[in-house]
């Protein structure tokens, strides 16, 4: 019986009878589809015709999984239908079996192109005429009215009034905030990202100009956005609140603009606060305005002494405008004089405007202007002709009945609809001001006159930022904004798409025309002719004109304009230079220097995913964060923790929100915030420290000492560049720091990179050391020095303000014995040992703290600062206001939660700005082992450095303490122990 079945249980014996066989066959038949059945019938007929008995064996082995008794779902519903089989109780009733497709949107966008009061084709045509284009950045302090000023220009050019009219209740009072498109910007009521817009605006003469304007954030934490925006602009519009005056971010912007040689104009904003809040009489209001303008000029003079007069901002020069962005009016003296000229023909606008500012008085009897008041009570012309009419306009509008107001406004040729007289006071005042002042033509005149066109601005950009020769054809093409030349685009900013999955690159076209489906070379910040690693070839998929809430697709953007590019973002991290595949005459491609920021990222948190399997997702999110925020830094510590560095608490809050919601869409664990440290020395090394290579055939001797004050800052600001010729570098150190000729010409490197605040100097004598052999190992010693200064010996933080002098070098004559593998780690060890023998100290970053608030809030700041190792530098009232301004210093590591603490103490009356100011030495010796630190007890003042070093080493997973024996040669260590130099 066993022989009748195989090992699979299939019957292999003899067929029993026809009936049994047929019944067995029917039972074993798999399900056959209709079309298959038809095919089989046709095939059977053909076989009968051909009379060939070709049946297969009836006892063929068919595996169980190959049998099909019922039709599959794809057979029943067709191949295009996705079928999901759900068992019961696997999903909640509230969750649909098939979720609807949700298109995620993280930015506020127009559904369609909004209607504008100019022809978009006309805007595109204006792009071809660089003389009629102006590229400007609007900058200033937080809540000084930059976004509201942009709204004024948007409402002048866009028909979006219906968006405001749709709002009800509290939202009715909210401003438009057209350039705030990020979800966080809407929630928090402040700008986080720079937002560009291209508008066609008219001057007082009716001539149209294309204005490429970028609205920048005012919070000090986001000043990196300002630096990225200002790089591609030709001028800065500084907006200052007339009541608060020059604040800390205003100072930062002025300093940056002056040092970058950018032309600047001033808008004195929120003029209505003088009338409605402070209730100052017109004569006093004049002095308040004058004081604010002088504050700005003082900062300009302090930044570059001797340059103040040339860059002076003053209303009679025409580079100061007065505005109230909430009421949507703006004027300059020239545009106000034109309003008089329109009413009184024969008035010379320019001559009258010149007499409207300063100590010039109008005598109504003789109808003459004089330098001195001719009689008691004589008023300055600005008070008489400008301020008093505005004060009267406000007081009549707010106090008169609709009937009387109608008669008063009729004299000024202002006519409103009957229903408009019944609106609330704010809206009525806005309607009256809009008709009285008209569009912002004076602002347009000021920009056109005082800020250069792209052709003039390109020369400044090339001289300051271009790394290539200025006499090449490409440079000449860029200087003349030649739209037929080779394509060169300087990208400084990346904007994420509405679904936050990709980025679009925003930059300035300097030469050629940016067109879609164009192949370009993307040169990163690290690209050089010697090292072309940081270069990729990409294709521009789209070119848009950026308008914040919407983008206008265009067939090409010529030189002199800003452009938003799609398809080239993959290899760009912060900034880049895009050039065409082939330049004229096969020239080499050069880059524009990376954007120089006003300060450093010192606020540090570590992040990790709650679910470890989501680590790749988090890493992708961190890469996107790195692209989105210009000054954020992400890195992996030796301990494996992923660190994010930013400028402050609000900045880091926005970064982590974007990481959680926009780019990674996941939950994170975030460490307590810490800060970056630096390591330095305060004395010269006690002895010459030497290090032997592993093969014992080479010996390096070094000495470490502190740098002269000011050198580190000069190197970081770019005042001296190690890549310059040796003579030029030497001359700088001779003239400014009194270095002798030999020492200044033997500066080998700055570290850890070309703009690092440390110096490597060759102090060997030609009589002692073979200079030819020394030159052979110069680069490897440099690399060891760079490695050492990037990670110091105290707690693997960068070294700062130290000079390492190479005193003696003994080298093996055979090249094989002095390769990089031997010299680099030895140079690093020599740096470390000389550093530890030179009284090492820890440095911490310090915030400059600036507070504005009422007089009774000042005492609270003193109290809260004293608890956090901070101190006040100065305090005093803000002229003409009930507010006080206080400035102080606060260590970054003690600043966490400081703003919240202060707000609680002052019942929310004080506003605070914290901005990185300097590196300061932490009190105490970090290597003092006699200090005993107890858990959960704050360290004493002199134990602070030791406390920081030990805790940082623990956090990084390093050995508990720093041992100098690890870096010194054993025999040197023993001799130092014997002589008592080392304990």
Buried (B, 14 or more C-beta within 10 A) or exposed (E): EEEEEEEEEBBEEEEEEEEEEEEBEEEEEEEEEEEEEEEEEEEEEEEEEEEEEEEEEEEEEEEEEEEEEEEEEEEEEEEEEEEEEEEEEEEEEEEEEEEEEEEEEBBBEBEEEBEBEBEBEEBBEBBBBBEBBBBBBBBBBBBBBBBBBBBBBBBBBBEBEEBBEEEEEEEEEEBBBBBBBBBBBEEBEBBBBBBBBBBBBBBBEEEBBBBBBBBBBBBBBBBBBBBBBBBBBBBBBBBBBBBBBBBBBBBBBBBBBBBBEBBBBBBBBBBBBBBEEBEBEBBBBBBBBBBBBEBBBEBBBEBBEEEBEEBBBBBBBBBBBBBBBBBBBBBBBBBBBBBBBEEEEEBEBEEBBBBBBBEBBBEEEEEEBEEEBEEEEBBBBBBBBBBBBBBEBBEBBBEBEEEEBBEBBEEBEBEBEEEEBEBEEEEBBBBBBBEBBBBBBBBBBBBBBBBBBBBBBBBBBBEBBBEBEEEBBBBBBBBBBBBEBBBBBBBBBBBBBEEBEEBBBBBBBBBBBBBBEBEBBBBBBEBBEEEEEBBBEBEBEBBBBBBBBBBBEBEBBBBBBBBBBBBBBEBBBBBBBBBBEEBEEEBEBBBBBBBBBBBBBBBBBBBBBEEEEBEEBBBEBBEBBBBBBBBBBBEEBEEEBBBBBBBBBBBBBBBBBBBBBBBBEBEBEBBEBBBBBBBBBBEBBBBBBBBBBEBEBBBBBBBBBBBBEEBBEBBBEEEBBBEEEEEEBBBBBBEBBEBEEEBBBBBBBBBBEEBBBBBBBBBBEEEEBBEEBBEBBBBBBBBBBBBBBBBBBBBBBBBBBBBBBBBBBBBBEEEEBBEEEBBBBBBBBBBBBBBBBBBBBBBBBBBBBBBBBEEEBBEBBBEBBEEBBBEBEEBEEBEBBEBBBBBBBBBBBBBBEBBEBBBEBBEEBBBBBBBBBEBBBBBBBBBEEEBEEEEEEEBEEEBBBBBBBBBBBEBBEBEEEBEBBEBBBEEBBEBBEEEEEBE
